[in-house]
């Protein structure tokens, strides 16, 4: 699909990394709320969830639209803390480290999940699958010195 390649190339640019974190989640939150959880704009390119995690410091519920890679027939989802190739880890990844029990909205249904930070061979295998799924992740990783966090969200 030529359109997908164009979007992948555009999403790998530094300009996209500067603008997207402010625009994409905001649009996703509005559309998700207006459609009662049935639609995520970003999911037109990649599957997506809205993660509700507990704030690491505040203890408050935090909602974050995320691209995901579904696994195991909808029993697990891989999410990537790429932060669009920006230097720091995204806040939602800190939240999952502090409070791994969370909830996702997946295709209009609320699903309780537990987040597992992947490491070692398990992370390496997931990373290979992610690069086949969305090649721009390689550009994001090359742009930062930190290892991008990869989580498996498992249905509770």
Helices and strands as residue ranges (DSSP letters): H 2-11, H 14-34, G 41-44, E 48-54, E 61-67, E 69-71, G 72-74, E 76-81, G 83-85, H 91-98, E 101-106, E 109-117, H 120-133, H 136-143, E 149-155
